[in-house]
Amino acid sequence: MGLSLLARNNPLASTDEQNRILARTDVCPPFEARMHQVGLDPLHATGITVFQINVGKLCNQTCRHCHVDAGPDRQEIMTRETAELCIKALAETDIPTVDITGGAPELNPNFRWLVEQSRALGRHVMDRCNLSVLLLPSQAALAEFLAHHRVEVVASLPYFRSSQTDAQRGDGVFEKSIGALQLLNKLGYGVEGSGLILNLVQNPVGAFLPPKQEAIEAQFRKELARQHGVVFTHLYTITNMPISRLLEFLVESGNYEGYMERLANAFNPAAAAGVMCRYTISIGWDGALYDCDFNQMLDMPLNHGLPHHIRDFDAYLLARREIRTGQHCYGCTAGSGEDVIQLPPGTYLLTKPGLDDTGAGGDLDDVTRTTTLPLTIEEAQAVIH
């Protein structure tokens, strides 16, 4: 298992260094300028429906893409005192959803207490789970605890095959993930009619945008059921954020500028209008307040005179706040990486500018070799005039 950026004394362990690299990116326009073009700058919250608590950076995995730089060597965890302040603030609001994340949030000794207190307040609770944590000896009966309190499990699974998943998350993680999913299924999670929600989150392995959500969900559903007898409620695709350990990979592999350009080119005004930060408040392990978990990991706390700590929580002010943005925000506004092209019946030559047409494989061979993004061409009904 690898070490975190911090443990390796990597320069990118510094948020100042990450922000410096992001700020000097010249392959895409300033994010604020792009948002201004679509009438969304400055960006404002539309309310708070999600109370997201990051309970720390301790994790049993060290994933290559992790925006938290979490791992077994990280010791930052939320104390009971701060957890109590979170529940106190929550109780004074009608915010319906509590989203508990990390790290592996379940490793925080206050995780189960937070779940119990949130549920006692009548709130819906989400656990962002890496799956393998459910099989740790120290977490005996954790899955049963989640089911008892009817916690929604939001589980990370990069792919339905072991090679891609293990490449991102570590050797053997896929097998453990499948075992955890099967355990959750036995308890009723993901089973229609049970009321126990098991949602999967898929992110690309590499410097690519995710495919169409509907298409990849259908593929996951088919393959997980066929190969492992696993069922789930829904699957959501997310774009890898160009910060922390993914930023390290992008810089070292020479993919940083290309990836940022790809994100900017995929800017979707509809996605920009619906970004999670507009209806979420993020609380750090030390009680600091942020617009989102990504801003938290870049050490970008709330500004514009807003409260900075959970002890000063003011739901009225925070629900109307101006949101801090930066170049990394292109990761949340990028559309899907897959295109569906509808053409009338006929014969077409698929080419890519700048490629050599003479090879036996042709341009299509180059397209499929250099990207993992699916290309779908559907035959539409011919139009007769």
C-alpha positions in Angstrom: 0.0 0.0 0.0 1.4 3.4 -1.0 1.9 6.4 1.2 0.1 9.7 1.1 1.7 12.8 -0.4 2.3 14.1 3.1 4.1 11.0 4.2 6.3 11.1 1.1 7.1 14.8 1.6 5.8 15.5 -1.9 5.6 19.2 -2.7 2.0 18.7 -3.7 1.1 17.9 -0.1 1.1 21.7 0.2 -2.2 23.3 -0.8 -0.2 26.4 -1.7 1.7 24.4 -4.3 -1.5 22.9 -5.7 -3.2 26.3 -5.9 -0.1 27.7 -7.6 -0.2 25.1 -10.3 -4.0 25.5 -10.8 -3.8 29.3 -10.9 -1.1 29.4 -13.6 -3.1 27.1 -16.0 -3.3 28.9 -19.3 -4.8 26.2 -21.5 -8.3 27.2 -20.3 -9.9 30.6 -19.5 -10.3 31.6 -15.8 -13.2 29.7 -14.4 -14.9 32.9 -13.2 -14.8 34.3 -16.7 -16.5 31.2 -18.1 -19.1 31.3 -15.4 -19.7 35.0 -16.2 -20.5 34.1 -19.8 -23.4 32.0 -18.6 -24.6 34.4 -16.0 -23.3 32.5 -13.0 -20.6 34.7 -11.7 -20.5 35.3 -8.8 -21.9 31.9 -7.9 -24.4 31.9 -4.9 -25.8 29.2 -2.8 -29.5 28.3 -3.4 -30.0 27.0 0.1 -28.7 24.1 2.2 -30.1 20.7 1.8 -26.9 18.7 2.5 -24.9 19.0 5.7 -21.6 17.3 4.8 -19.3 16.3 7.6 -15.7 15.2 6.7 -14.6 13.4 9.8 -11.0 13.1 8.8 -8.3 11.8 6.5 -7.6 8.4 8.0 -8.4 5.6 5.5 -7.5 1.9 5.1 -6.7 2.6 1.4 -4.3 4.9 -0.5 -6.0 5.4 -3.8 -4.1 7.0 -6.7 -6.9 9.5 -7.5 -7.8 10.6 -3.9 -8.5 14.3 -3.6 -8.2 14.1 0.2 -4.7 12.5 0.2 -6.2 10.1 2.7 -4.5 6.9 3.9 -3.5 4.8 6.9 -0.7 7.3 7.7 -3.0 10.3 8.1 -4.0 11.1 11.7 -6.4 14.0 11.2 -9.7 13.0 12.7 -12.7 14.8 14.0 -12.9 14.9 17.8 -16.1 14.2 19.9 -16.2 17.9 20.8 -16.3 19.0 17.2 -18.8 16.2 16.4 -21.0 17.5 19.1 -20.8 21.0 17.7 -21.9 19.6 14.3 -25.0 17.9 15.8 -25.8 21.1 17.8 -25.7 23.1 14.6 -27.7 20.5 12.7 -30.4 20.4 15.4 -31.1 24.1 15.0 -31.9 23.7 11.3 -34.2 21.7 9.1 -31.4 20.5 6.7 -32.7 17.1 5.6 -29.6 15.2 4.7 -26.4 14.4 6.5 -23.5 13.3 4.3 -20.6 11.7 6.2 -17.3 11.4 4.4 -13.6 11.1 4.9 -11.1 9.3 4.5 -12.9 6.2 5.4 -15.4 7.9 7.7 -16.3 4.7 9.5 -12.8 4.6 11.0 -13.5 7.7 13.0 -14.5 6.6 16.6 -17.3 9.1 16.5 -18.8 7.8 13.2 -21.5 5.6 14.7 -22.4 8.3 17.3 -22.9 10.9 14.5 -25.1 8.4 12.6 -27.2 7.7 15.7 -27.6 11.4 16.6 -28.5 12.4 13.0 -31.1 9.7 12.7 -32.5 10.7 16.1 -33.1 14.2 14.6 -35.0 12.6 11.8 -32.4 13.3 9.1 -31.5 11.1 6.2 -27.9 9.9 6.5 -25.4 9.0 3.7 -22.2 7.1 4.3 -19.5 7.6 1.6 -18.0 4.1 1.8 -14.9 2.6 0.1 -16.5 -0.9 0.7 -13.3 -2.6 1.8 -13.6 -1.0 5.2 -16.7 -3.1 5.9 -14.5 -6.2 6.0 -12.0 -5.0 8.5 -11.9 -6.9 11.8 -12.2 -3.6 13.7 -15.5 -2.9 11.9 -17.4 -6.0 12.9 -21.2 -5.6 12.4 -20.7 -2.2 10.7 -22.8 -3.3 7.8 -25.6 -4.4 10.1 -25.3 -1.1 12.0 -25.8 0.8 8.7 -28.8 -1.3 7.8 -30.3 -0.9 11.3 -30.2 2.8 11.0 -31.2 2.7 7.3 -28.2 4.7 6.2 -27.8 5.2 2.5 -24.5 3.7 1.4 -22.7 5.6 -1.4 -20.0 3.2 -2.5 -17.0 3.9 -4.7 -16.3 1.3 -7.4 -14.2 2.6 -10.4 -15.0 -0.4 -12.6 -16.7 -3.8 -12.8 -13.4 -5.5 -13.6 -10.5 -6.0 -11.1 -7.7 -4.7 -13.3 -9.0 -1.2 -13.6 -10.2 -1.0 -10.0 -7.0 -2.4 -8.5 -4.9 -0.1 -10.6 -6.5 2.9 -9.0 -7.3 1.6 -5.5 -4.6 -1.0 -4.8 -4.1 -4.8 -5.2 -6.9 -6.9 -4.1 -9.3 -4.0 -3.5 -11.8 -5.2 -6.2 -12.2 -8.6 -4.6 -12.8 -7.0 -1.2 -15.3 -4.6 -2.7 -17.3 -7.4 -4.3 -17.3 -9.2 -1.0 -18.6 -6.1 0.8 -21.3 -5.5 -1.9 -22.4 -9.1 -1.5 -22.6 -8.6 2.3 -24.7 -5.5 1.8 -27.0 -7.3 -0.6 -27.6 -10.0 2.0 -28.8 -7.3 4.4 -31.2 -6.0 1.7 -29.1 -3.1 0.4 -29.8 -2.5 -3.3 -32.7 -5.0 -3.3 -35.9 -3.6 -4.7 -38.5 -2.9 -2.1 -36.1 -3.0 0.9 -35.8 0.7 1.2 -32.1 0.3 1.8 -30.3 2.4 -0.8 -27.0 1.2 -2.2 -25.6 3.7 -4.8 -22.4 3.1 -6.7 -20.0 5.9 -7.7 -17.9 5.3 -10.8 -14.9 7.5 -11.8 -12.5 7.0 -14.7 -9.2 5.3 -14.3 -6.8 7.8 -15.8 -7.0 11.3 -17.3 -10.4 10.9 -18.9 -13.9 12.2 -18.5 -16.6 9.8 -17.4 -18.9 8.2 -20.0 -22.6 8.7 -20.2 -24.1 7.8 -16.8 -27.1 5.8 -18.2 -24.9 3.7 -20.5 -22.3 2.8 -17.8 -24.9 2.2 -15.2 -26.6 -0.4 -17.5 -23.2 -2.0 -18.1 -22.3 -2.2 -14.4 -25.7 -3.6 -13.6 -25.4 -6.3 -16.2 -21.8 -7.3 -15.4 -22.0 -7.2 -11.6 -25.2 -9.3 -11.6 -23.8 -11.8 -14.2 -20.3 -12.2 -12.6 -21.0 -11.7 -8.9 -24.7 -11.7 -8.3 -24.5 -8.1 -7.1 -27.4 -5.6 -7.3 -27.5 -1.9 -6.5 -29.9 1.0 -6.6 -28.3 3.5 -8.9 -24.9 4.4 -10.3 -23.5 7.9 -10.6 -20.4 9.0 -12.5 -18.1 11.6 -11.2 -15.2 13.4 -12.8 -11.7 13.1 -11.2 -10.8 16.4 -9.6 -7.4 17.8 -10.7 -6.1 18.2 -7.1 -4.0 16.3 -4.6 -2.9 12.8 -5.8 -4.6 13.0 -9.2 -2.8 16.3 -9.7 0.4 14.4 -8.9 -0.4 11.8 -11.6 -1.4 14.4 -14.1 1.8 16.4 -13.7 4.2 13.4 -13.6 2.6 11.8 -16.6 2.5 15.0 -18.7 -1.3 14.9 -18.9 -2.1 18.0 -16.7 -2.6 20.6 -19.5 -4.5 18.2 -21.7 -6.8 17.1 -18.9 -7.5 20.7 -17.9 -8.2 21.6 -21.5 -10.6 18.6 -21.7 -12.4 19.7 -18.6 -12.8 23.3 -19.9 -14.0 22.1 -23.3 -16.6 20.0 -21.7 -18.0 22.9 -19.6 -21.8 22.4 -19.3 -23.9 25.4 -18.3 -26.6 23.1 -16.9 -24.1 21.3 -14.8 -22.6 24.6 -13.7 -26.0 25.8 -12.5 -26.5 22.6 -10.5 -23.2 22.1 -8.8 -23.3 20.5 -5.3 -21.8 23.5 -3.5 -24.9 25.5 -4.2 -27.0 23.4 -1.8 -24.3 21.9 0.4 -22.3 23.1 3.4 -19.0 21.2 4.1 -17.6 20.9 7.6 -13.9 19.9 8.0 -12.5 17.5 10.5 -11.5 20.5 12.7 -14.9 22.2 12.4 -13.9 24.7 9.7 -16.6 25.6 7.1 -16.2 25.3 3.4 -18.3 25.5 0.2 -17.5 21.9 -0.7 -15.1 19.0 0.0 -12.8 20.0 -2.8 -12.4 23.6 -1.5 -11.7 22.0 1.8 -8.8 20.0 0.5 -7.4 23.1 -1.2 -7.7 25.0 2.1 -10.2 27.5 0.7 -12.5 28.3 3.6 -15.6 30.5 3.3 -14.9 34.2 2.9 -17.0 37.3 2.3 -17.4 37.8 6.0 -19.1 34.5 6.6 -18.7 32.3 9.7 -15.5 30.2 9.5 -16.2 27.5 12.1 -19.1 25.2 13.0 -19.4 26.8 16.5 -20.5 30.0 14.7 -22.9 28.2 12.3 -25.6 30.6 10.9 -27.9 28.7 8.5 -29.5 31.9 7.2 -26.2 33.6 6.2 -24.7 30.4 4.8 -27.8 29.5 2.7 -27.3 32.8 0.8 -23.5 32.9 0.7 -21.3 33.7 -2.3 -19.2 30.6 -3.2 -15.5 30.6 -3.7 -14.4 29.2 -7.1 -11.2 28.4 -8.9 -9.8 26.5 -11.9 -10.4 23.1 -10.2 -14.1 23.8 -10.4 -14.0 22.8 -14.1 -14.1 19.3 -12.7 -17.6 19.8 -11.4 -19.0 21.6 -14.5 -17.7 19.1 -17.2 -20.3 17.3 -19.1 -20.0 13.6 -20.1 -17.1 12.3 -22.1 -19.3 10.2 -24.4 -21.1 11.4 -27.4 -24.1 9.8 -29.2 -24.1 10.7 -32.9 -27.3 10.0 -34.9 -26.9 9.6 -38.6 -29.3 8.6 -41.4 -28.7 5.1 -42.9 -25.7 5.1 -45.1 -21.9 4.6 -45.4 -19.7 7.0 -43.5 -15.9 7.5 -43.3 -14.8 8.2 -39.7 -11.6 10.2 -39.5 -9.8 12.3 -37.0 -7.9 15.4 -38.1 -4.1 15.1 -38.2 -4.0 11.3 -38.2 -2.6 9.0 -40.9 -5.3 7.3 -42.9 -3.1 4.7 -44.5 -2.7 2.3 -41.6 -4.6 -1.0 -41.7 -6.5 0.0 -38.6 -7.5 3.4 -39.9 -8.4 6.4 -37.7 -11.0 4.4 -35.7 -8.2 2.2 -34.4 -6.3 5.3 -33.3 -9.4 6.7 -31.5 -10.1 3.5 -29.6 -6.4 3.0 -28.7 -5.8 6.5 -27.3 -8.9 7.0 -25.2 -11.2 5.0 -23.1 -14.2 7.2 -23.9 -17.0 5.2 -25.7 -18.2 6.4 -29.1 -21.7 5.4 -30.0 -23.2 5.9 -33.4 -26.9 5.2 -33.7 -28.9 4.8 -36.9 -31.8 7.2 -37.1 -34.8 6.9 -39.4 -34.1 8.2 -42.9 -35.9 11.5 -43.7 -37.6 11.4 -47.1 -38.4 14.8 -48.8 
